[in-house]
Amino acid sequence: MLKVCKINKSFNGIEVLHDVSIDIEKSSIVGVTGPSGSGKSTLLRCIQKLEILDSGKIDCSNKVAFMFQDFQLFSHMTVLQNLTYAPTLKNVSKKDYYIDKANKILSDLGMKEKANEYPNRLSGGQRQRVALARSLMIDPDVLLCDEPTSGLDIATTTDVVTLLQNVNRHGVTLIVTSHNLDFLVQISDKIVLLKDGKIATEIDPKSFNDPVEYLRGYYN
């Protein structure tokens, strides 16, 4: 499905990713964790081709969408406009189709009544749903989620778990970065821990009695 093979990436002479290799199976959820500065976000940006690799290879012929940590919503556009803006840039004749599609996705995510609101009128959890909805507009095979629970309370984090699991059930492969180990253990089929740009460990959380404690040991 997606193969990351011995990739390396540096910025201004500082190595951020070193010889990283990960095999990601179709329709799986892979969690990526590690201390701040360990290369988590850079890994996602390399998969999305927002960064150019120094060496190594990423094999992925599937459609990939990126859900940014800070949502990257257009503040001057309504929720509906945020979802339809990019798809209609080159498909003006299909505007009605994309509006209908956006409304369906918002309805599925419990956000249809917020279609005409602006982002500054939404809670953090609601903005997270809009960011997810916008990612789903392109019908991705792979969804990259950078710290999707950052700044969210426990109840909203639980909602995010449910949302991402529902997306995964529709066949979308997820790669999710987070410092929240409880969240990753709950949602992931496999967890990769990066430290100093290298893979420190890779586990199936279901095979551990206390995977959070095991992973936490690598943070020291």
N, C-alpha and C positions, 0 to 999 in steps of 0.2 A: 504493500500500500504506500508506505513512505519510508525511505531509508536514508538516514543521516550517516555518512561514512567518512570518518577521520577528518572532520572539518576543523579548521583553524581560523581565528579572526583576532586581529590586533587593532588598537586605536592609538595612534601617536606613539608607536613602539611598545605599548603595554598590551600584553597578551590577555585577551578576554575569554577566548575559547581555545582549548588545546586538545587536539586529537579526539574530538567527541564523536562517538558512534552510537546511534540508537535505531533499532528496528521498531516500527510502529504498525501494528496490525490493523486491518480494515475494521471499522466500527468499534474500535476500542477507545478507552479514555486513558490517556497517559498524563500523569501529573509530573511536573518538574518543580523541584524545590531547591533550597540552598540559601546560604547567607547572602545578604545584600552584596552586590558586586560580583556574584559568582558566575554570571553570564546567562541567567535565565531569559531575560528579555531579549538579549542579543541573539540567542538561539532561535527564538520565535521570529525575529526580524530577518534572520538569515533564511529561514524556511520560506518566509513570505517574499523573499528577494528584495527586501528593503535595504539590505546590506550585501555587499559583494564579498564572497569568501576569499581569504588569502590562499587557502588550499583545501583540498577535500572535495566532497561531492554530496549533493542532496538529490536523490531520485524521487520525484513526485510529479506525476502527469495529471494529477487531479486538480479540481478547482478548490482554491484555498481562500478563506476569508479570515480577517484579523479583527478581534475585538480588543480595542486599546484600553489600557488601565484607566486613563482619564476620559474615556468615552469618545472624545473628539467629535462631539455633536456641534452642529452649527447653531450658535445662540440666536441668530436672527431669523431662523427658520422654525416653523412648527414641527411637531413630531412627524406628521405625515410628510411634510416637505423634506425633512432629513432622510426619510426612507426612500423617497422617490426621486430625489435630485440627481444622483449619479446614474441610475438606470435610464432616466429619460434624456440625459445629455445627448446621446447619439440615437435615441429611439423615441423621438418626440411623437411619432405617430402611434406609439403604444402607451401613451401616457395613461389612458383610462385603464388599460390592463394592469399597469404597475400600481395605480391607485387602489384598484380592487385587491391586488395581491398584498399590498401594504396593510390594508384594512383587515384582511384575513389573518395575517401574521400578528398584528396588534391584538386582534380578538383572541387568538390562540394564547397569547401571553397575558391576557387580562388587562390590556392597555387601550382598547378601542375607544373608550370615552376620553382618552387623553390625546387623541389624534390632532386636535387643533390647539393644544397647549404648546408653550415655548419651554425649552429645557430648564430655564431658571425657575419655572413654576412646579418642577417635579422634584421628588425626593431622590436621594442617591440610588435607592433600589429601583425606582421607576426609570431613572436615566440608564441604569444598567440594562433594564429590559428593552429600552429603545435601542441601545447600542447592539444588543443581541438581535433584535428585530432587523436592524439595518444590515447586519452581517448575513442574515438568512435570506435577504432579498435576492442574492445571487445563487441560491440553491447550492451551497458549498458541499464538497465531499469531505473537506477537512476544515475545522474551525479552530483557530488559534486564540486562546483566551489569556490575556496578560493580567494577572492579579484580579480576577473578577470579583473577589470578595473584599478587596481593599477598602477600608473605611466603613464597611457595612456592619450593622448589629447582628446578633445571633439569629433573630427571626428572619431578617432579610437574607442572611447567608443560607439559611435553610431553604428559602424560596429559590435562590440561585442554584442550589444543588438539584432541586426538583426540575427547574427549567432546563439545565444542562443535560440531566438524565433523559428528559423527554426528547430533546434534540438528538441525543445519541441513539435513542430507540428508533428514530427515523433513518438510521444508517449513517449518520454523520460521525466521522472520527474526530475526537477532541484531543487537543494538546493544551494543558492548562498549567500555568505557572502560579505559584502561591507560596507565601510564608506560612499560611494556615495549614498546619499538618493534619489537624482533625478533619478539616474540609477535604483535603486531598485523599486521606485514607478512606473517607466515606464514599468518594466519587470515582476513584481511579482503579483501573485494572492493573496498572503498573506505575511505580513511582521511581523517577530518576532524580538523584540528588547530586547537584553540581557544587563543587567547592574549588575556588581558585581557577575556575574555567575548565576543570576536569570532572569527569564522572567519578564521584567518590563511592557511590553504591547504587544499585538498581534492584528493586524488590517488587514482589507481588505482596501487597499489604495483607491479603487474605491468608497468607501462609505464616504470619507472625501473630503471636499472642498479644504483643504490644508494639505495633509498628511505629506509633508516634514516638515512644521512648527510644526505640532503636534509631530512628531517623534523627531525633533530637541530639543524640550523641555525636553526630557528625558536625553539628553547628559549633562545637567547642574547639 
